[in-house]
Amino acid sequence: REYLYIYLSKFCYAFSNALVSIFGVVMLYKNGMGITSLLLLYGIRFGIMGLCSPLCMKIASKWGVANCTLISHVFRMLSSYLILFVTQNQMILLVLFLALPGAISNPLDNAISSKYVENSHRGKFNSLKTIMQILGQALASVVVGWSVLAQKEMGLLGIMAIFFLADYIFTCKIDYKPVHAKKNTLLAIGQYIRKCPNSLKQFYSLQ
């Protein structure tokens, strides 16, 4: 039963998240932003996302995976709404709203799968998860194309909200609070290298 909820959650998330991503690029380009500026914007976004990713486990360990997902979705909806009205002077705010949802939600995929997916089922699980993501992204491309051509941007925001809400509901079915690891990862790697003089083990630990 948990697998079913995970698959449904993955499809809803992949579809709605692809809507946000494709819609953002299309609308920014449509509003006059050049390719170079887009690349710079999304490059900064991924940098901030990486720096803020530890927020995910802190929030999830305190309030649960489902609430962490909900917070991420709220930020995604706000970023999509801001894209409709953003100006050049508000670009820093936009970058922040684009980066925080990914920082909060990206590690949740591993957190949920490590909790519920057995090792013997991991290959099938990853395959079905990939299929769900591909279907969601393909469907999102069609929906964004329709909404932009028909100038139904607000309707598209409504579709995003519905599928983000569905993802949250399915995630509530498998909600739990992961244990927040307080151990310093870099320190642990350093201790491992010192205890293992073998050069191959040292090289592997740095990968």
Salt bridges, closest charged atoms under 4 A:
ASP109 OD1 - LYS10 NZ 2.82
ASP109 OD2 - LYS129 NZ 3.02
GLU153 OE2 - LYS30 NZ 3.72
ASP167 OD2 - HIS73 NE2 2.65
